[in-house]
Amino acid sequence: MKTKIIGTLALGAIIYSCAPKAVVQTTPAPVKDVALSEELAQGKSLYESNCARCHKLFEPSSHTKEEWKPIVTRMQKKSKIDDVQTASIYNYVTYAL
């Protein structure tokens, strides 16, 4: 009985691993060519240099202002940036919302 169960599980694993995988191709969102103020440009620079060290960058429009606040606050502690830099990043990711 155990060999039938093990054999069935092994066969299922082989079939699953041989099944074709769906390939999802995503195209990057078009980048806005908007002149940023000095503060927003600094926020963008901080966002790209600090946040991209650990994970992919999200489009600022992927979250609302309310959603960004706890994200930026939580990431401030991990990236060891000060309150001024955090505010600059928050202003950048929420400026067009």
C-alpha positions as CSV (number, residue, x, y, z in Angstrom):
1,M,0.0,0.0,0.0
2,K,2.8,2.4,0.9
3,T,4.6,1.7,-2.4
4,K,1.4,2.5,-4.3
5,I,1.1,5.9,-2.5
6,I,4.7,6.7,-3.0
7,G,4.6,5.7,-6.6
8,T,1.5,7.8,-7.2
9,L,3.1,10.8,-5.5
10,A,6.3,10.3,-7.6
11,L,4.3,10.0,-10.8
12,G,2.3,13.1,-9.9
13,A,5.5,15.1,-9.2
14,I,7.0,14.0,-12.6
15,I,3.9,14.9,-14.5
16,Y,3.7,18.3,-12.7
17,S,7.3,19.1,-13.4
18,C,6.9,18.2,-17.1
19,A,3.8,20.3,-17.6
20,P,4.3,23.5,-19.7
21,K,4.7,26.6,-17.6
22,A,2.7,29.7,-18.5
23,V,5.1,32.5,-19.5
24,V,3.8,35.9,-18.6
25,Q,5.6,38.8,-20.3
26,T,5.1,42.2,-18.9
27,T,6.0,45.4,-20.6
28,P,7.3,48.2,-18.4
29,A,5.1,51.1,-17.9
30,P,6.0,54.1,-20.0
31,V,8.1,56.5,-18.1
32,K,6.7,60.0,-17.7
33,D,9.0,62.7,-18.9
34,V,8.0,65.3,-16.4
35,A,10.4,67.9,-15.1
36,L,10.7,67.3,-11.4
37,S,11.3,69.9,-8.8
38,E,14.7,69.7,-7.0
39,E,13.0,68.1,-3.9
40,L,11.1,65.5,-6.1
41,A,14.3,64.8,-8.0
42,Q,16.1,64.2,-4.7
43,G,13.3,61.9,-3.6
44,K,13.4,60.0,-6.8
45,S,17.2,59.6,-6.4
46,L,16.8,58.4,-2.8
47,Y,14.0,56.0,-3.8
48,E,16.0,54.5,-6.6
49,S,19.3,54.2,-4.7
50,N,18.0,53.0,-1.3
51,C,15.0,50.9,-2.2
52,A,16.5,49.2,-5.2
53,R,19.3,47.7,-3.1
54,C,16.9,45.1,-1.7
55,H,14.0,44.7,-4.1
56,K,12.5,45.8,-7.3
57,L,11.0,49.3,-7.5
58,F,7.3,49.8,-7.6
59,E,5.7,52.4,-9.8
60,P,4.6,55.2,-7.6
61,S,1.1,54.9,-8.9
62,S,0.9,51.2,-7.8
63,H,-0.2,52.4,-4.3
64,T,-2.4,55.1,-2.9
65,K,-1.1,57.8,-0.6
66,E,-2.5,56.0,2.3
67,E,-0.8,52.7,1.3
68,W,2.5,54.4,0.8
69,K,2.7,56.0,4.3
70,P,3.2,52.7,6.2
71,I,5.4,51.2,3.5
72,V,7.8,54.2,3.5
73,T,7.8,54.3,7.3
74,R,8.6,50.5,7.6
75,M,11.3,50.7,5.0
76,Q,12.9,53.7,6.6
77,K,14.0,51.5,9.5
78,K,15.4,48.9,7.2
79,S,17.3,51.3,5.0
80,K,18.5,53.4,7.9
81,I,17.6,56.8,6.4
82,D,16.5,59.9,8.4
83,D,13.1,61.5,8.6
84,V,14.0,64.2,6.0
85,Q,15.0,61.6,3.4
86,T,11.9,59.5,4.2
87,A,9.7,62.6,3.7
88,S,11.5,63.3,0.4
89,I,10.9,59.7,-0.8
90,Y,7.2,59.8,0.3
91,N,6.7,63.2,-1.5
92,Y,8.2,61.6,-4.7
93,V,6.1,58.5,-4.7
94,T,2.9,60.4,-4.0
95,Y,3.4,63.6,-6.0
96,A,1.3,62.5,-9.0
97,L,-1.5,60.7,-7.1
